[in-house]
Amino acid sequence: MRIVYQRVSRAEARLKNVPISRIGPGALLLVGIASGDDRDTLRWMAQKVAGLRVHDDSEGKLNLSLQDTGGEVLAVSQFTLLGDCRKGKRPSYTTAARPETAEPLFMHFVELLRAAGLSVQIGAFGEHMDVEFVNDGPVTLVIDR
């Protein structure tokens, strides 16, 4: 599993130019589900995301988590995060989970985030979307498991 965590002041996902989800301050999570990911992986990643201290405290230090700030989350499934570009000019996606496996795992990950007290919006699984965001900081992290 790989997540790109982008601290944002706002983010929005649109499907065919129609907004389907929108958040204020918090995090945009681009989520890649790999073959072999299981509920233990999802649990670890959800705990990591919810508790990651990359939001500013009153002194401007990266010392608060989404749980501390009440920040919102926009989670977008993105298999291309698992693309292997080491050989040739076309990425290989053989390590990405198949959609019929990835979608229920992605939804379980979202439920784990919600169970951790986070407000979570999602993109449309498997659809071509426009995702717009304002990166705050900028703060962008890659989390692998």
C-alpha positions as CSV (number, residue, x, y, z in Angstrom):
1,M,0.0,0.0,0.0
2,R,1.2,3.4,-0.8
3,I,-0.3,6.8,0.2
4,V,0.6,10.2,-0.9
5,Y,-0.4,12.5,1.9
6,Q,-0.8,16.1,0.9
7,R,-1.6,18.7,3.6
8,V,-4.2,20.9,2.0
9,S,-6.2,24.1,2.7
10,R,-8.9,22.7,0.4
11,A,-9.5,19.9,-2.1
12,E,-12.2,18.8,-4.4
13,A,-12.9,15.9,-6.7
14,R,-15.1,16.3,-9.8
15,L,-16.6,13.7,-12.1
16,K,-17.6,15.0,-15.5
17,N,-17.2,18.6,-14.2
18,V,-19.6,17.9,-11.3
19,P,-18.2,18.2,-7.8
20,I,-18.6,14.9,-6.0
21,S,-16.6,15.7,-2.8
22,R,-15.1,18.7,-1.2
23,I,-13.1,19.4,1.9
24,G,-11.6,22.3,3.8
25,P,-8.3,22.2,5.7
26,G,-6.9,18.7,6.2
27,A,-5.3,16.1,3.9
28,L,-5.7,14.8,0.3
29,L,-4.8,11.1,0.4
30,L,-3.9,9.5,-2.9
31,V,-4.3,5.8,-2.1
32,G,-2.7,2.9,-4.0
33,I,-3.8,-0.6,-2.9
34,A,-1.2,-3.3,-3.7
35,S,-1.7,-7.0,-4.3
36,G,-1.2,-8.7,-1.0
37,D,-2.5,-5.8,1.1
38,D,-4.7,-7.0,3.9
39,R,-6.7,-5.7,6.9
40,D,-3.6,-5.5,9.0
41,T,-1.9,-3.3,6.4
42,L,-5.0,-1.1,6.2
43,R,-5.2,-0.8,10.0
44,W,-1.5,0.3,10.2
45,M,-1.9,2.8,7.4
46,A,-5.1,4.3,8.9
47,Q,-3.5,4.7,12.3
48,K,-0.4,6.3,10.7
49,V,-2.5,8.8,8.7
50,A,-4.8,9.7,11.6
51,G,-1.9,10.3,14.0
52,L,0.8,11.7,11.7
53,R,1.9,15.0,13.2
54,V,2.3,17.2,10.1
55,H,-0.1,20.0,10.9
56,D,0.9,23.3,12.5
57,D,0.5,24.0,16.2
58,S,0.1,27.5,17.7
59,E,3.8,28.1,17.2
60,G,3.8,27.0,13.5
61,K,5.6,23.7,14.3
62,L,4.5,20.5,12.6
63,N,3.2,19.0,15.9
64,L,-0.5,18.2,15.4
65,S,-2.3,15.4,13.6
66,L,-5.6,15.3,11.8
67,Q,-7.1,13.9,15.0
68,D,-5.8,16.9,16.9
69,T,-6.9,19.6,14.4
70,G,-10.2,18.1,13.3
71,G,-8.9,18.3,9.7
72,E,-10.9,16.7,6.9
73,V,-9.8,14.0,4.5
74,L,-10.4,13.5,0.8
75,A,-9.3,10.0,-0.1
76,V,-8.9,9.1,-3.8
77,S,-8.0,5.6,-5.0
78,Q,-5.1,5.8,-7.4
79,F,-3.6,2.5,-8.7
80,T,-1.0,4.5,-10.7
81,L,0.9,5.2,-7.5
82,L,2.1,1.6,-7.8
83,G,3.5,2.0,-11.3
84,D,7.0,0.7,-11.7
85,C,8.9,3.0,-14.1
86,R,12.4,1.3,-13.8
87,K,12.2,-0.5,-17.2
88,G,11.1,0.9,-20.5
89,K,8.9,3.9,-21.1
90,R,5.6,2.4,-20.0
91,P,5.0,1.8,-16.3
92,S,4.1,-1.6,-15.2
93,Y,1.2,-1.9,-12.8
94,T,1.6,-5.6,-11.9
95,T,1.9,-4.9,-8.1
96,A,-1.4,-3.0,-8.0
97,A,-4.4,-4.9,-6.7
98,R,-7.1,-5.8,-9.2
99,P,-10.2,-3.4,-9.0
100,E,-12.5,-6.2,-7.6
101,T,-10.0,-6.6,-4.7
102,A,-8.9,-3.0,-4.3
103,E,-12.3,-1.4,-4.1
104,P,-13.5,-3.2,-0.9
105,L,-10.0,-2.7,0.7
106,F,-10.1,1.0,-0.1
107,M,-13.6,1.3,1.4
108,H,-12.5,-0.6,4.5
109,F,-9.5,1.9,4.8
110,V,-12.0,4.8,4.6
111,E,-14.1,3.2,7.4
112,L,-11.0,2.8,9.6
113,L,-10.2,6.5,9.1
114,R,-13.8,7.4,10.1
115,A,-13.6,5.0,13.1
116,A,-10.5,7.0,14.1
117,G,-12.8,10.1,14.3
118,L,-11.9,11.7,10.9
119,S,-14.3,13.3,8.5
120,V,-13.7,11.5,5.2
121,Q,-14.9,12.3,1.7
122,I,-14.0,10.0,-1.2
123,G,-13.5,10.2,-4.9
124,A,-15.3,7.9,-7.4
125,F,-13.5,4.6,-7.5
126,G,-12.2,3.6,-10.9
127,E,-13.4,6.7,-12.6
128,H,-11.6,9.5,-14.5
129,M,-11.8,12.5,-12.2
130,D,-10.4,16.0,-11.9
131,V,-8.9,16.5,-8.5
132,E,-8.1,20.0,-7.5
133,F,-6.3,21.0,-4.3
134,V,-4.3,23.7,-2.6
135,N,-1.2,22.2,-1.0
136,D,-0.6,23.8,2.3
137,G,3.0,24.4,3.2
138,P,3.6,22.6,0.9
139,V,3.7,19.5,2.9
140,T,3.7,16.2,0.9
141,L,4.7,12.8,2.2
142,V,4.8,9.3,0.8
143,I,3.8,6.5,3.2
144,D,4.6,2.9,2.2
145,R,3.7,-0.3,3.9
